Amino acid sequence: MRRSQKSEYQTLADFRYALRQFMHFSVRAAESVGLTSEQHQALLAIQGFPGREQITISELAERLQIRHHSAVGLVDRLSAQGLLVRERSVEDRRRVFVRLTVRGMKILEKLSAAHREELKRIEPQLRRLLKNLSSP
């Protein structure tokens, strides 16, 4: 194996390790506020959906890359916790949207602040790794 190839593998491995560390941080942060990682991701997907602050369950399933029935269960659990509500579409009563409640927004704001701080902390490491990966 040539030296540059070994270096590239090491950089890729280091990058994957940094991502796993960030994901581990994210799981712990969600658990600290009584959520699963998937529940946190759902809140973020809903609030972060382009152009709207509400989305359909099908759109949520697509954003999270899960099956529709799994998204329904996730919405049921978040709704039972008072973190989101369902609303029927005014234009098409068959469509149901979900949006965050005030309580859901407060939790998402807390988690997002913690994630921004963690990303600021690891930014130099990620930049270095990305630079190494993009160098010829």
SULZISUL-V530428 format. One record per backbone hydrogen bond with DSSP energy under -1.0 kcal/mol. CO is the residue of the C=O (numbers start at 0). NH is the residue of the N-H. E is the energy in kcal/mol with one decimal. If there is no record, write none. Layout:
co = <CO:CO>
nh = <NH:NH>
e = <E:E>
//
This chain:
co = <1:2:3:4:5:6:7:8:9:10:11:12:13:14:15:16:17:18:19:20:21:22:23:24:25:26:27:29:29:30:35:36:37:38:39:40:41:42:43:45:48:54:55:56:57:58:59:60:66:67:68:69:70:71:72:73:74:75:76:77:78:82:84:86:91:94:96:97:98:100:101:102:103:104:105:106:107:108:109:110:111:112:113:114:115:116:117:118:121:122:123:124:125:126:127:128:129:130>
nh = <5:6:7:8:9:10:11:12:13:14:15:16:17:18:19:20:21:22:23:24:25:26:27:28:29:30:31:32:34:33:39:40:41:42:43:44:45:46:47:48:51:97:59:60:61:62:63:65:70:71:72:73:74:75:76:77:78:79:80:82:81:100:98:96:94:88:86:54:84:104:105:106:107:108:109:110:111:112:113:114:115:116:117:118:119:120:121:122:125:126:127:128:129:130:131:132:133:134>
e = <-2.0:-2.3:-2.1:-2.4:-2.4:-2.3:-2.7:-2.7:-2.6:-2.5:-2.6:-2.2:-2.3:-2.3:-2.4:-2.3:-2.2:-2.6:-2.4:-2.4:-2.5:-2.4:-2.2:-2.5:-2.4:-2.4:-1.8:-1.3:-2.6:-1.5:-2.1:-2.5:-2.1:-2.2:-2.4:-2.6:-2.4:-2.5:-2.5:-1.1:-1.2:-2.8:-2.1:-2.7:-2.2:-2.6:-2.4:-2.4:-2.0:-2.2:-1.9:-2.1:-2.7:-2.6:-2.2:-2.4:-2.7:-2.3:-1.2:-2.6:-1.6:-2.0:-2.1:-3.5:-2.2:-2.8:-2.8:-1.9:-2.6:-2.5:-2.3:-2.0:-2.4:-2.9:-2.0:-2.5:-2.9:-2.2:-1.9:-2.4:-2.6:-2.0:-2.1:-2.6:-2.3:-2.0:-2.1:-1.2:-2.4:-3.0:-2.2:-2.4:-2.8:-2.5:-2.4:-2.2:-1.8:-1.1>
//
